[in-house]
Amino acid sequence: MRGKRTRWTSGIIMLALTLSITPASANDTLAGIIDEPAASVGVSEKDRQKQVKKEQKALEKESRNKVKNRAEKGERLAQVVIGNDFAAEAQQLTFAPIAANAALSDALKWFTIAAKRGYPGALSLDTAGVSFYPLRVVRNK
């Protein structure tokens, strides 16, 4: 009896781990190239970086609501685009440091989610060629 319970428990743990590291493409999401396992992409690193930049530019042209929905579903590149929007907004609010830093906080939140969203074998944001908007803290003068 004890051996069956141990196997059953270990099976549930393995299932939970598998479900927690599935790519966004398995969750009915329009996944980008950085949401696919690096081995399955089948292109050179340079070509992959070009594709990532192209996808990022396309996402930047979409409406913020569409991109936010995709980001909430787990698409990493959409999460970066939302973070870039907040970082750009923060730089426009330099006259209001509290509001600017709140926007920077939101930007960092989305960047962190995108960075942590990866799973074993996923491309890192840095090696994929993702462009980040610079983050600059706004201080009172």
C-alpha positions as CSV (number, residue, x, y, z in Angstrom):
1,M,0.0,0.0,0.0
2,R,2.8,2.4,0.9
3,G,4.6,1.8,-2.4
4,K,1.4,2.6,-4.4
5,R,0.8,5.8,-2.5
6,T,4.4,6.9,-3.0
7,R,4.2,6.3,-6.8
8,W,0.8,8.1,-7.0
9,T,2.2,11.1,-5.0
10,S,5.3,11.3,-7.2
11,G,3.1,11.0,-10.3
12,I,1.0,14.0,-9.1
13,I,4.2,16.0,-8.4
14,M,5.6,15.3,-11.8
15,L,2.3,16.3,-13.5
16,A,2.3,19.6,-11.5
17,L,5.8,20.3,-12.5
18,T,5.1,19.6,-16.1
19,L,2.0,21.9,-16.1
20,S,3.9,24.7,-14.5
21,I,6.6,24.8,-17.1
22,T,4.6,24.5,-20.3
23,P,5.2,27.1,-22.9
24,A,2.6,29.7,-23.7
25,S,2.1,28.1,-27.1
26,A,0.5,25.1,-25.3
27,N,-2.0,27.4,-23.6
28,D,-4.0,28.6,-26.6
29,T,-1.9,31.7,-26.9
30,L,-0.6,33.2,-30.0
31,A,2.9,32.5,-29.0
32,G,5.9,34.2,-30.4
33,I,9.3,32.8,-31.3
34,I,10.7,33.3,-27.8
35,D,7.8,31.2,-26.4
36,E,9.0,28.1,-28.3
37,P,11.8,25.8,-27.2
38,A,15.1,26.9,-28.6
39,A,15.7,23.5,-30.2
40,S,12.4,23.5,-32.1
41,V,12.9,26.9,-33.7
42,G,15.4,25.6,-36.2
43,V,17.0,28.9,-37.3
44,S,20.3,30.5,-36.6
45,E,20.7,32.8,-33.7
46,K,21.0,35.9,-36.0
47,D,17.9,35.0,-37.9
48,R,16.0,34.3,-34.7
49,Q,17.0,37.8,-33.3
50,K,15.7,39.3,-36.6
51,Q,12.4,37.5,-36.2
52,V,12.1,38.6,-32.5
53,K,12.7,42.2,-33.5
54,K,10.1,41.9,-36.3
55,E,7.5,40.4,-33.9
56,Q,8.3,43.0,-31.3
57,K,7.7,45.9,-33.8
58,A,4.4,44.2,-34.9
59,L,3.2,44.0,-31.3
60,E,4.1,47.6,-30.7
61,K,1.8,48.6,-33.5
62,E,-1.2,46.6,-32.0
63,S,-3.6,48.2,-29.6
64,R,-2.6,48.2,-26.0
65,N,-5.6,46.1,-24.9
66,K,-4.8,43.3,-27.4
67,V,-1.2,43.3,-26.3
68,K,-2.2,43.3,-22.6
69,N,-4.5,40.3,-23.2
70,R,-1.7,38.4,-24.9
71,A,0.6,39.3,-22.1
72,E,-1.8,38.2,-19.4
73,K,-2.1,34.8,-21.3
74,G,1.6,34.4,-20.9
75,E,3.2,35.6,-24.2
76,R,6.6,36.8,-23.1
77,L,7.2,39.3,-25.9
78,A,3.8,40.9,-25.3
79,Q,4.9,41.3,-21.6
80,V,8.0,43.1,-22.7
81,V,6.1,45.4,-25.0
82,I,3.7,46.3,-22.1
83,G,6.7,46.9,-19.9
84,N,8.2,49.2,-22.6
85,D,5.0,51.1,-22.8
86,F,5.1,51.8,-19.0
87,A,8.8,52.8,-19.2
88,A,8.1,55.2,-22.0
89,E,5.1,56.6,-20.1
90,A,7.4,57.1,-17.1
91,Q,9.8,59.3,-19.1
92,Q,6.9,61.5,-20.2
93,L,5.9,62.0,-16.5
94,T,9.2,63.5,-15.3
95,F,7.3,66.5,-14.0
96,A,5.5,64.1,-11.6
97,P,8.1,61.9,-10.0
98,I,5.6,59.8,-7.9
99,A,3.6,59.0,-11.0
100,A,6.7,58.3,-13.1
101,N,8.1,55.9,-10.6
102,A,4.8,54.1,-10.3
103,A,4.9,53.6,-14.1
104,L,8.5,52.4,-13.8
105,S,7.4,49.9,-11.1
106,D,4.8,48.6,-13.5
107,A,7.4,48.3,-16.2
108,L,9.7,46.3,-14.0
109,K,6.8,44.1,-13.0
110,W,6.1,43.2,-16.6
111,F,9.8,42.7,-17.4
112,T,10.2,40.4,-14.4
113,I,7.2,38.3,-15.4
114,A,8.6,38.0,-18.9
115,A,12.0,36.9,-17.6
116,K,10.6,34.4,-15.1
117,R,8.1,33.0,-17.6
118,G,10.7,30.9,-19.3
119,Y,11.0,27.2,-18.8
120,P,13.9,24.8,-19.3
121,G,14.9,25.1,-22.9
122,A,13.3,28.4,-23.5
123,L,15.2,31.3,-25.0
124,S,16.3,34.0,-22.5
125,L,15.2,37.5,-23.3
126,D,18.8,38.7,-23.7
127,T,19.9,36.0,-26.2
128,A,16.7,36.3,-28.1
129,G,17.4,39.9,-29.1
130,V,14.5,41.5,-27.2
131,S,14.8,45.3,-27.1
132,F,14.1,47.0,-23.7
133,Y,13.2,50.6,-23.2
134,P,15.7,52.1,-20.8
135,L,14.6,52.5,-17.2
136,R,15.5,55.8,-15.5
137,V,14.4,56.6,-12.0
138,V,12.8,60.1,-11.7
139,R,13.9,62.1,-8.7
140,N,12.6,65.2,-7.0
141,K,14.8,68.2,-7.8
